[in-house]
């Protein structure tokens, strides 16, 4: 029995040959035929015919690095992601939210961009004028910093005499008192006082996020942190509840949080969580290791120190949240127990430290099909690019970030040495990694940035933001061909998660996305105009655009 046939449009299979078809048949949750008019002969009286009408059919997108529960929670809180990137626009949006929610004991939210504030650091005094009577804590869009008001700072006991934590920094005024911006581990000083969200609220957030991601053609993802991080509860129990009830329609692989300040003693706990947090389409077989911060607040781990904005070296070369010796001890044991390593590394030193840990695992265990991956890979030393292939480490790209935008221009390039500096030219080396033979996967890091795969693919191909035709591309030699970028977001990410999707071939899972147009038929700078019309998971339609 053939349940559905998709026909009358181009079908990108994402197979090894990058072959094309015009018809595809589905039975149950599997693809049973891929071809052309011959597939139509499988039609029966009960077969649904899905007329593509010239639209592109692709494998469903898989986001290999995303935070859906937190993104959904941001959508329920004071969400600044949709505001104009300016101090005044953010303050107006916060004022509107406060007026609409007068009884909330805390003002919580997220989504502000560092580029909206001098030095990327907003002030508590601005928040105090709007929220003087209750604590306010709003994370920025990358999750590596937060904006707090004076009530929240007092509640946390943060004063001029409070030392910076080892894994973070408190921004300060001239007299040493806290200014209102907290970086990395300094956020914990406040967010440990935030009331815990209820299980019902977390379930609502995850439902909202799932609907949103399905609307963009996303059929599954790797949640990049299952653990206590930031101002939201651990989403692991929420996933388990929704998977057990059948409400989780997406395929999800969770990455268990590797706690800072601890070593191999936490591995038995990770094994227990992995065994407990498995139900339906949800598994927890990865481990998230955040090795450094971000370049914009000078916490990304660099091989050479940051500059002062005028080309002069400083004493700061960023942070390594985990001792490389601890990683070299832990990773062989994690891989021996069947875990996949999911690294966060922004700076070139952090990338190297992650690769060194995988090399230690290979030396201890021999070659295993563990599929470790490094997310973000912003600055990669040229000597380390071939190591991705030789060590079997996938490059997990967040393509949307590889553009000239305010944070890149004002908060990154000057402090990496200015345009023309070697390590500025080492940023987001997607084409170089592909040429070196690395497996490419793709994700969004939402709610850091939009989870729209077509927006990210547009940047991967053009190295400019969607809707900015004629803009100067960012390091255009690192641009990817459209088939390569699209395959990374489908076949590459599905491979990373060990799912039988990502490629349209008989026997594979029927995880599909129908685009609103055929971007291959238009100009490359029109890719970002593409939207998602339908999403299918396991042969079942989970989204259709009205």
N, C-alpha and C positions, 0 to 999 in steps of 0.2 A: 504494500500500500504506500503510495506517495502522497504525503499530506500537503505539500506546497511545491510549486515550481516558480522560480524567479526567472524572468525572461524579458527580452526586448531591451537590453541595455548592456553596457560593458561590465564585465566581471573581472576584478583584479584578484587573482587567486593567492598571491604572495608566496607561491611555491618557489622551489629553487631556480626554476627556469623563468620566473616572473611571467608565467603564461597567462593568456586571456581566454575568456569564454563569453558566451552570450546567454546561456541558460544553466540553471542549477536546480536540482531536485532534493527535497528533504523528506525523510521519513522518520517519525519520532523525533529524537534529539540529534539525529545524525544526517550528514550529507550522503546521498546515495548515488548521485551522478553529477558530473560537471562536463559541460560540452556546449553543443549548439542546438540545431533543430532536432537532432536525434533525442535529446532529453525530453522533448515534448511528447514523444511516443509513450512515455511512462504515465501520462495523464490518465486519471480515472474520473468517474463522475463526481467523486467527493474531493478531488484535488483542488486546492485553492491556487489560482493563477495570480501571481503578483507581477503586475506590469511595471517594469522599471521605467518605461517611457524615456529611455536614453540616459537615465540617472545611473551613477556608478554604484555597483554593489561591491563591498569589500568584506574581509573578515571583520568581526566586531573588534573594536579597539580595546586594548588592555593597558591600563595605567599602572606602570611598574613602580611608582613612588607617589603616594597620595595619602591624605589624612581626611577621609570622608566624614567620620563622626565629628571631628573638630570643625570641618567646613560646614557641616549641617548645623552645628551649635552656633557658629558665627552667624549663620543666616537667621537664627532665632534670637540672637542678641543684637547689640548695636553694631551693625555691619557697615564698616567704612569702605569696603572694597569697591562699591559702586559709586563712591563720591569722586568728585574732581580731586586731583592730587594737589591740594593746597591746604595750608593751615586754616584759613577762614572757612573753606568748605567742610573740613572735618569738624570744626567747632560748631558750625551750623547744624550738621547732621547729628552731633552729640546732643545739642540743645533740643532738637526735635524729639530725639529718642527719650530724653529725660522727661520732657513734658508729657509724652505718651505713656510713660511707665513710672509714675511718681512713687509707687509703693515697693519697687524692687530694692532690697537692702544693699546691693552692690550694683554699680554700673560696670557691666562687663561687655567686652566686645573685641573686635580685631579688624585688621585690614588696612591700617594706615601705612603710607609709604615714607621711608626715611627722607626721600628727596624733597618732601614738603616742608622740611624744617632745616634751619642752618645747622650744618654739621650732622644732620640726621637725628637730632636729639630734641624732641618736644619738651615743654616745660610743665611742671606741676601747676604753676601759677595760672596757666591758661585754663587748665581743667578746673581749678579751684573756683574760677568765676562762674562756671556753669554748674558744677557739682561740689558745693561747699559743705554739704551736710552728710555725706556718706562716702565710703571708699569707692574709688574708680580705678579700674585696671584694664587697659586696652592693649592687646598685643599688636605688634606690627605685622605686616603681611607675610614676612618670612619666618615668623615665629621665634626669632632669635633676640627679640627685644620687646620691651613693654613700656607703656606710658602710664604713670601712676600719679594720682593727685596727692595732696598733702595729708589728707585723712588716711589714705592707704599707707603712706610712708610712715606716719606716726604709729598706726596700728602694728606695723611690722617692726617698729623700733629702729628704723634706719635714721641715723644722725650723721653728723660730720665725723664722729669717732668710729663709725661702723666700718670695719675693714672690707675690702673687696673679697668676695669668695674666690677660691682658687680657680674656679671654672667660669668666672664672669667679672663684670665691672659695673660699678655704680657711677653714673655721670654726676658731676659735682659742679656747684657754683664756685665763685672765686674764694668764698670763705670755707669751702670744703663740705658744705651741707649738700644733701642730695638735690639734684635739679629736677628730677621727675622721670628720667629715662634709666631703665635697668637693662643690662645686656646679659644674655646667656644665663648662667647659673644664679646671677643676682636676682632674676625674676622670682626664684623660689622663695626669697625672703618675704615676698608679699603673697604669692599665690598659695602658699601653704595655709593661709588664713581664710581663703575663699571657701564659702560653704559648698559642700559636695552636691553636684547635680543629682537629682533623683534618677533611678533606673528608667522611669517613664519618660522623663525629659531626654535622656540619652537615646532611648529607643526612637522618640520622635525625631531627634536630630539625624539619626542614621537613616530613617525612612525618607526624610527630606533630601538628604544627600544622595541616596540611591536613585530617587526619581530624577534628580538633576543630572547625575552622571549617565543614567540610561538615556536621557533626552539628547545627550551629545554623542551617542553611538557607543558608549563604553559598556562592555559586557562583564568586565571583571577588573580586579586591581590587586596590587599588593599594598596593604596598609602599612605605612612605613614606621609606625610606632604603636605597639601595643604595650603600654606601660604608663606609669605615673610621670607625666611630663607636661609642663605648662599649667594652664588654669582649667583643664578639663579632666574628668576622670578617665581611668583606663578603659578604652573601648572594648577590650576583650570580652567581658561578660555580656555586653550589649550585642556583639556579633553572635555569641553563642545562643542568646535568647532568640534572636530573630531567625537564625539558621534552624534552630530546633522547632520553631513554630511554622517554618516554611515561608516566612516573610522575606527572607534574604534570597532574592532572585539572581543576584550577581554572583560570580565566582570570586572568592576572596582568599588570599593568602596573607596571613598576618606575620609581621616581623616583631618578635619579642624584644623589648627594650633591654639593652645591655647597660646596667647601672654604672654610673661614674663612681670612682672611688672604691670599686670592688673588683675582684679578679675571678679566678676559676671557681671560687666558693659558691657563686651564684648559679653555676651550671645545673646542679640538681633541681633547683627551683624552675629553671627554664624547661627542663624535661617534664616536670609535673604540669606546667601550664600548657605545654604543647600537647600532652596527652589529654588534658581536660578540655581544651578549647578546640575541639574538632567535632563538627556536626554538619550534615548536609553538604553545601558547597563551601564550607568554611574550614580552613586548616591554619595551623600556626607553626610552621616548620622553618621559618627564617628567624634570624637574630639581627636586630638593628644596632649597629655600632657607629655612633656619631663621633668621628675622630677630631673634628674641629668646628669652628663657627662659620662666620661669613666674612667676606672681604670688606663689606661696607662699614662694619664696626671694628675692623682690624683684629678679629679673632680667628680668621682663617689661618691655618698653619702654613707658613711660607719658608722656603729654603733660605731666602735672604730677607732682611728686615724691610718693613714698610718704609716708604718715604714720607716726608713731612708735607707733601703737596707742592714743594718747590724743587724736588729732585734730590734732596739730601736724605741720607739714611737716618733712621731712628734706631732706638734700641729694642723696638717691638717687632718680633717675627711671628706674632700670633700665638695660638694655643694648640696644644695636643691634649685632648680631654682624656686620653688613655695612654699610659706609658707603652711605647712600642714593644718593650720586653714582655709586658703583660699580654698584649695581643699575640705575640709570637708563641706564648705559652697556651693561650686560650683557644686560638683558632684550630690547631690540630685536633684538640679534644672535641670542639664543637662539630667539626666535620666528621670525626670518627663516629659521633652520635647521630649523624644524619641531618644536621642543621645546615642551612644555607646562610652564608654571611651576606648581609646587606649593609654596606658601608655608606656613610655620609662623608665626603671629602671635597672641600672647595679649593684649598691651597695646594701648591705643588708638593710641599713637604708632607701634608696629610695624605695626599694620593700615594706618595712613595711609601709612607708608613703602612698603608693598607695593603699595597702590593707586596711589601716585605712580609707581612703577616701571612698572606696566602702562600708566598714562597716557603715560609717555615712549615706550613701545613703540607705542602707538596713534598718537602724533604722528609717529614715525619711519616706521612701516610701513603706516599706514592701518589700517582695520578688518580683522582677520583672525579666522578661527574657531579661535583658539588654545586656548580654554577654560581659562584660568588659574583657579586656585582658591586660596582662603586657608582653611587649617585652623585650628580651635580658636576663633577669633573670640570670645574671652571678653569683652573690653571694646572696644566699638565706639562711637566718638563719633557722636552723631546726625547730624552734618553729613556723615559718610562713608557712611551707610547707602545713600543713593540712588546712590552711585558704583559699587556692585556691579553694578547693572543698566546704568548708562550706560557702563561700561567693559567689560561682559561678563565680570565676575569672579564665579565661583560661590562660594557660602558653604558651606564644608565643615564641617558641624556634628558635634561630639561631644556628642550630646544628653544622654548619661548624666551629664554633669558639672553640669548646671543644676539643682542641688538644694541645700537646706540640709544640709550634712554637716560633719564636724569640721574638715576643712581649710578649707572655706568660712567657717565660723563663727570659727575660731581664728586662721587664718593668712592670710586674704584680706580679709574685710570690715573688720576693725579698721584694717588698714594702707592701705585704699583710702578711708578717711575715716569708716567706721562706717555702720550702716544709716541711710538717709535721704540719704546723700551722692549727688550726681548720678552719679558714675562707678560706684558700687555698683549703681545702677539701670540702668546701660548694659550689664550683663553678659548674655551669651548671648541677644542680641535676635532670636531666631528669627522670631517673628511679625512684628516690625518689618521685618526683611529680606525676608520673603515679601511683605509689603504694599508694599514698595518695588520689587518686581518682580525680586528676585534669584533666580537658579537655586539651589535647595537640593539639596545632596548630603549624605550621612551616612557616618560611620565610627566606629570604636571607639578607635583608638590602642592596641589591645591590644599588648603586655601591660600597658599603663598601667591599663586597666580591662577588664571583661568584654567579649568580642566578641559577646555575645548581642544580636541586633538587637531582639528583642521587649522586652528590658529597657530599651534605649535609647529605643525608641518610646514605652514607658510613660512615661518621664521627659519626652519631648518633648510629650506630650499632657497630663500631670498636673503636671509640675514638682515631683514628689515621687518618692522612691525606691520601687521595687517592694516590696510587702509592708509598706508604712507607711501603711495606710488611715487617713485622718483627720489626717495630718501637715500642717503648714503648708507650702503651696506656695511655691516660690521665684520671685518676680516672675511671678505667674500671668498677667499681661497678655501675656506673651511665649510662652504655650503655643500649640501647633499643633493643628489638627484631626487626627484619626487618618488620614484619607486623605492629607493633606499630608505627615505624618511618614512614613507607609509608602511613599509615592511617592518621597520623598527617598532612602530606603534601597534603592530598586529602580531606578526610571526615572531619577532624578537622578544617582545614582552611575554607572549604566551609561552615561548620556549623557556624563558626565565622562570616561569611559575610551574613548569612541567604539565601544562594543560594540553589536551588534544584539540586545541582550537588555534586560531591565528593563521591557519592556512585553509583554503577552500579546496578540499579534495575528498573523494569518496572515503567514508569511514570516519572522517573527522567530525567533531562536534559542530552542530549547526548554530554557531555564534556569528551573527551577521549584522552589518550596518548598511543602510541605504542612504547615500548622500543626496543632496538636493540637486546636484549637477555633476558633470564629469570634469573634474579639474584638469585632467590630462588633455582635454580638448581646448583649453583656454591658455592664456598667458600665465607664466609663473606668478606674476604679481597679482593674480586674481584668485589664487588658491584660498586665501583667507575669506573670500566671499562664500565659500562652501559651508552649508549647514547640514545637519543630520535630519533625515525624514523619518526613518524607522530603525528600531533596534530589536534584534531577536536573540534570545539566549536559549540554547538547547532546543531549537525548533519552535520556540514560543515567542510570540510578539509581546515585548514588554514596554514598548513605546511607539507611538505614531504621532507625528506632528500634525496639529490641526491646520 
